[in-house]
């Protein structure tokens, strides 16, 4: 399974419009699996993919790289955004705690190198030398909540300079375009449309 598809903020919204289903139980199971998954990484990063053992309810790393790996990479970036919106919109303590804890490693990398590799294995070692605009966009929205100066630095040095003629990176980077728009969307602009829990 791909942990970046857990969207606690969305499950809360679904519960508001569809009270006949137990959407809120997905909030709890999402945080449980996210915690288990990030504990697979010695530096606490979210994973692209994990295996959920349904018999005992535990998460383990992928044994074979198909469809992906349990490393931190392009799929895992979305975890930051999904958890950040739950923190911003619903003030979820687990979301805030998750960001404060799990962002420590990327925060240290940023402070020491002013760059974060696009892929990092479970032991915290880079597996590539390049960076990813999509990652910086997702980190941007999360750092806005727990470390605004880092969010501003990322925006100024990694996002704004990569915007050219209406696109980030290039005109065929569909994935990047979507994640950057989401990462730059101010969460407070949507709050008035929400109902309290």
Secondary structure, DSSP 4 states (H G I P E B T S, - for coil): --GGG--HHHHHHHHHH-TTS-THHHHHHHHHHHHHHHTTSTT----S-EEEETTTTEEEE-SS-SS--SSBSTTTHHHHHHHHHHHHHH--HHHHHHHHHHTHHHHHHHHHHS---S-B-TTS-BS-S---HHHHHHHHHHHHHH-HHHHHHHIIIIIGGGEETTEES-TT-HHHHHHHHHHHS-GGGTGGGPPP-
